[in-house]
């Protein structure tokens, strides 16, 4: 995961790497993504991002979740932020 930060240090974007592997789904399913939501929790020492992807596959609504954790080595301000599309 690559987290893009604004001038004030708040997340403004995210690039997900190896998405099909992290979610355990085919790339075909990911092409039918209808939306996603992703709350980001930042503590003094850690980052946690819970990504939920919603997709339409064979006339069924599919929801897949992946949790990513990392170290807050940039000393980002603690808090919680939500990203959605």
Secondary structure by P-SEA (a helix, b strand, c coil): cbbbbcccccccccccccccccccccaaaaaacccbbbbbbbcccbbbbbbbbbbbcccbbbbbbbbbbbbcccccccbbbbbcc
